[in-house]
Amino acid sequence: MTSCLIVRRSRFSAAHRYWLEELSAEENRRRFGAAANIHGHNYTILVSMNGPVDRFGMVLNLSEVKQIIRREVSGQLDSQLLNETWEEFVRTLPTTEHMARVIFERLRPHLPVVRVQLFESEDLWAEYQGEAMQAYLTIADHFAAAHRLALDELSLEENTEIYGLCARTHGHGHNYHVEITVKGEVDERTGMLVDLVALQRLLKDKVLLPFDHTFLNKDVPYFAQVVPTAENIALHIRDLLEEPVRALGARLHKVRLIESPNNSVEVYTESFAPIA
């Protein structure tokens, strides 16, 4: 029997704060910064479900799925202070990664859920696939850079035959969008799989500052010898980040680089197996 993966979106708005009662006010603010204050987000949930296609041509009736998600999740969380809403958010901080896990577990008795993605903003989201305390966290940012696609040993005509207009001698530029996804264990108290501030700083120091407003071929030593295609840029970002992310206590899972609305590349640090 044929099976399909279907996805339903839902939204809610809620407030939260990162605040541990066992820490002083000063310690909380030092550890969590502005996130120690009560603040809010417009959250988006993507619920992925897998199952056979029935004789009506459906895995599930999406109208019923919508009502279940609203009853079990979004209707309960909308316009609430998350820290005081569910028991799971009292004992563990309602971080994006912990929330994705809890939403998955709350929906599991009612739907054949295989993945929950929770977007806190367009630059921060988490994913949970039912792997005990393992979750994924993605951060995104951008840099602007120029490059030229050409091999030094080839003539302009030969490079143009391979790379087209991208081989022009003065190069061209892009507004690159970069996403890095890390995987790790969600801490049972802080709700975090990695120090978010440290991860954002790592991306800034290792990638954004060295690459932004540069001519990659000339200003980034690595690309003096390697053609800065989107593929090679993504691979280099992976190599720059893999060990530093491990030092933070997580694992780099994926780098995604969007060069333009038409071109993007994904590089994985471990074997990639799509959700069954």
C-alpha positions as CSV (number, residue, x, y, z in Angstrom):
1,M,0.0,0.0,0.0
2,T,1.3,3.4,-1.0
3,S,2.3,5.7,1.9
4,C,2.8,9.5,1.9
5,L,4.3,12.1,4.2
6,I,1.8,15.0,4.8
7,V,2.5,18.3,6.6
8,R,0.0,20.5,8.4
9,R,0.9,24.1,9.5
10,S,-0.4,25.8,12.6
11,R,0.4,29.1,14.3
12,F,0.1,30.6,17.8
13,S,1.5,33.6,19.6
14,A,2.9,33.3,23.1
15,A,5.4,34.7,25.6
16,H,8.2,33.1,27.5
17,R,11.4,33.8,29.4
18,Y,14.5,32.0,30.3
19,W,14.7,32.1,34.1
20,L,15.9,29.4,36.5
21,E,14.6,29.8,40.0
22,E,17.8,28.3,41.5
23,L,19.8,31.2,40.1
24,S,19.9,34.8,41.3
25,A,18.5,37.6,39.1
26,E,22.0,38.6,38.3
27,E,23.0,35.0,37.3
28,N,19.9,34.6,35.1
29,R,20.6,37.9,33.3
30,R,24.3,37.0,32.8
31,R,23.5,33.6,31.5
32,F,20.4,34.3,29.3
33,G,20.8,38.0,28.5
34,A,17.7,39.7,27.1
35,A,15.9,36.3,27.0
36,A,15.7,36.5,30.8
37,N,13.0,39.1,30.3
38,I,9.4,38.1,29.4
39,H,9.1,38.5,25.6
40,G,7.0,36.9,22.8
41,H,7.1,35.3,19.4
42,N,4.7,34.4,16.6
43,Y,5.3,30.7,16.4
44,T,4.7,28.5,13.4
45,I,4.4,24.7,13.8
46,L,4.9,22.2,10.9
47,V,3.6,18.8,11.8
48,S,4.6,15.9,9.5
49,M,2.6,12.7,9.5
50,N,3.2,9.5,7.6
51,G,0.7,6.8,6.6
52,P,-1.0,4.9,3.8
53,V,-3.3,6.5,1.3
54,D,-6.8,5.4,1.8
55,R,-9.5,4.8,-0.8
56,F,-10.5,8.4,-0.5
57,G,-7.0,9.5,-1.6
58,M,-6.0,10.8,1.8
59,V,-3.6,9.8,4.6
60,L,-5.7,11.7,7.1
61,N,-8.6,14.2,6.8
62,L,-6.7,17.5,7.2
63,S,-9.8,19.2,8.6
64,E,-9.7,16.7,11.5
65,V,-5.9,17.1,11.8
66,K,-6.4,20.9,12.1
67,Q,-8.8,20.5,14.9
68,I,-6.6,18.0,16.8
69,I,-3.6,20.4,16.6
70,R,-5.7,23.3,17.7
71,R,-7.2,21.3,20.6
72,E,-4.0,19.7,21.8
73,V,-1.5,22.4,21.1
74,S,-2.1,25.8,19.5
75,G,-5.4,26.5,21.3
76,Q,-3.8,25.8,24.6
77,L,-0.6,27.8,24.0
78,D,-2.0,30.9,22.1
79,S,-1.7,34.2,24.1
80,Q,-0.2,32.4,27.1
81,L,3.0,32.8,29.1
82,L,4.6,29.4,28.2
83,N,6.5,29.0,31.5
84,E,3.2,28.7,33.4
85,T,1.1,26.9,30.8
86,W,2.2,23.2,30.7
87,E,3.9,21.1,33.3
88,E,6.7,20.3,30.9
89,F,7.5,24.1,30.6
90,V,7.6,24.5,34.4
91,R,10.4,22.0,35.1
92,T,12.3,22.7,31.8
93,L,12.6,26.1,30.1
94,P,10.4,26.5,27.0
95,T,13.2,26.8,24.5
96,T,12.4,26.2,20.8
97,E,14.0,22.8,20.8
98,H,12.2,21.6,24.0
99,M,8.9,23.0,22.8
100,A,9.2,21.0,19.5
101,R,9.8,17.8,21.5
102,V,6.9,18.4,23.9
103,I,4.5,19.2,21.0
104,F,5.6,16.0,19.3
105,E,4.9,14.0,22.4
106,R,1.5,15.7,23.0
107,L,0.4,14.9,19.4
108,R,1.7,11.4,19.2
109,P,-1.3,9.7,20.9
110,H,-3.6,11.4,18.4
111,L,-1.7,11.5,15.1
112,P,0.9,9.4,13.2
113,V,3.4,12.2,13.7
114,V,7.0,11.7,12.6
115,R,8.4,15.2,12.8
116,V,7.6,18.5,14.4
117,Q,9.3,21.7,13.3
118,L,8.8,24.8,15.4
119,F,9.8,28.2,14.0
120,E,10.4,30.9,16.5
121,S,11.4,33.3,13.8
122,E,12.7,33.2,10.2
123,D,16.2,32.9,11.6
124,L,15.7,30.3,14.4
125,W,13.8,27.0,14.4
126,A,13.9,23.5,15.9
127,E,13.0,20.0,14.8
128,Y,12.2,16.9,16.7
129,Q,11.8,13.4,15.2
130,G,11.0,11.3,18.2
131,E,14.6,10.4,19.1
132,A,14.4,10.4,22.9
133,M,16.1,13.7,24.0
134,Q,17.8,14.3,20.6
135,A,16.6,17.4,18.7
136,Y,17.8,19.7,16.0
137,L,18.3,23.5,16.1
138,T,18.8,25.7,13.1
139,I,20.1,29.3,13.0
140,A,20.2,31.4,9.9
141,D,22.0,34.6,8.8
142,H,23.4,36.2,5.7
143,F,26.5,37.7,4.1
144,A,27.2,39.6,0.9
145,A,30.1,38.6,-1.2
146,A,31.5,38.5,-4.7
147,H,33.2,35.6,-6.5
148,R,34.4,34.4,-9.9
149,L,34.1,30.8,-11.1
150,A,37.3,29.9,-13.0
151,L,40.2,27.6,-12.9
152,D,43.6,29.3,-13.2
153,E,45.0,26.8,-15.6
154,L,42.2,27.4,-18.1
155,S,41.8,30.2,-20.6
156,L,38.9,32.7,-20.3
157,E,37.3,30.9,-23.3
158,E,37.6,27.5,-21.6
159,N,36.3,28.8,-18.3
160,T,33.4,30.4,-20.0
161,E,32.5,27.2,-21.7
162,I,32.3,25.6,-18.2
163,Y,31.0,28.4,-16.0
164,G,29.2,30.7,-18.4
165,L,28.9,34.3,-17.4
166,C,30.2,33.4,-13.9
167,A,33.7,33.2,-15.4
168,R,33.8,36.9,-16.3
169,T,37.1,38.4,-15.0
170,H,35.6,41.0,-12.7
171,G,33.3,38.5,-10.9
172,H,29.8,39.1,-9.6
173,G,28.1,39.1,-6.2
174,H,25.3,37.4,-4.2
175,N,23.4,38.0,-1.0
176,Y,24.1,34.6,0.5
177,H,21.7,33.1,3.1
178,V,23.3,30.5,5.3
179,E,21.7,28.1,7.7
180,I,23.4,25.8,10.1
181,T,21.7,22.9,11.8
182,V,23.1,21.3,14.9
183,K,22.0,18.2,16.8
184,G,22.2,17.3,20.4
185,E,20.6,16.3,23.7
186,V,18.1,18.6,25.1
187,D,19.1,19.5,28.7
188,E,16.3,18.5,31.1
189,R,16.5,21.7,33.1
190,T,17.6,24.5,30.6
191,G,15.8,22.9,27.6
192,M,18.8,23.7,25.5
193,L,20.8,21.4,23.3
194,V,23.5,24.1,22.8
195,D,24.3,27.6,24.1
196,L,22.4,29.6,21.5
197,V,24.4,32.8,22.0
198,A,27.7,30.9,21.7
199,L,26.4,29.2,18.5
200,Q,25.4,32.5,16.9
201,R,28.8,34.0,17.9
202,L,30.5,31.0,16.3
203,L,28.7,31.5,13.0
204,K,29.5,35.2,13.1
205,D,33.2,34.8,13.9
206,K,34.0,31.8,11.6
207,V,31.8,32.7,8.6
208,L,30.0,36.0,8.5
209,L,32.8,38.4,9.4
210,P,35.5,36.6,7.3
211,F,33.2,36.3,4.2
212,D,30.9,39.4,4.3
213,H,31.7,42.2,1.8
214,T,34.7,40.3,0.3
215,F,35.8,39.1,-3.1
216,L,36.0,35.4,-2.0
217,N,38.7,34.5,-4.6
218,K,41.0,37.2,-3.4
219,D,40.1,37.9,0.2
220,V,39.5,34.4,1.7
221,P,42.8,32.4,1.4
222,Y,41.0,29.1,1.0
223,F,39.4,30.2,-2.3
224,A,42.7,31.3,-3.8
225,Q,43.1,27.6,-4.7
226,V,39.5,26.4,-4.7
227,V,36.8,27.6,-7.0
228,P,34.1,29.3,-4.8
229,T,31.1,27.6,-6.2
230,A,28.1,27.4,-3.8
231,E,29.0,23.7,-3.2
232,N,32.6,24.6,-2.2
233,I,31.5,27.5,0.0
234,A,29.1,25.2,1.8
235,L,31.7,22.5,2.2
236,H,34.2,25.1,3.6
237,I,31.6,26.4,6.0
238,R,31.1,22.8,7.2
239,D,34.8,22.3,7.7
240,L,35.1,25.6,9.6
241,L,32.3,24.9,12.0
242,E,32.3,21.1,12.6
243,E,34.9,21.0,15.4
244,P,34.0,24.3,17.1
245,V,30.3,23.1,17.3
246,R,31.5,19.9,18.9
247,A,33.4,21.9,21.4
248,L,30.1,23.5,22.4
249,G,28.7,20.1,23.1
250,A,26.6,19.6,20.0
251,R,27.1,18.1,16.5
252,L,27.0,19.9,13.3
253,H,24.3,18.2,11.2
254,K,23.8,20.3,8.1
255,V,24.9,23.5,6.3
256,R,22.5,25.0,3.8
257,L,23.6,27.8,1.6
258,I,21.2,29.7,-0.6
259,E,23.0,31.6,-3.3
260,S,19.9,32.9,-5.1
261,P,16.2,32.1,-5.2
262,N,17.0,29.5,-7.9
263,N,20.2,27.9,-6.4
264,S,20.9,26.4,-3.1
265,V,23.1,23.6,-1.7
266,E,22.9,21.4,1.4
267,V,25.9,19.6,3.0
268,Y,25.5,17.0,5.7
269,T,28.1,15.9,8.2
270,E,26.5,12.5,8.7
271,S,24.7,10.0,6.4
272,F,21.4,11.5,5.3
273,A,18.3,9.4,5.4
274,P,15.0,11.1,4.7
275,I,12.1,10.5,7.1
276,A,10.4,7.2,6.5
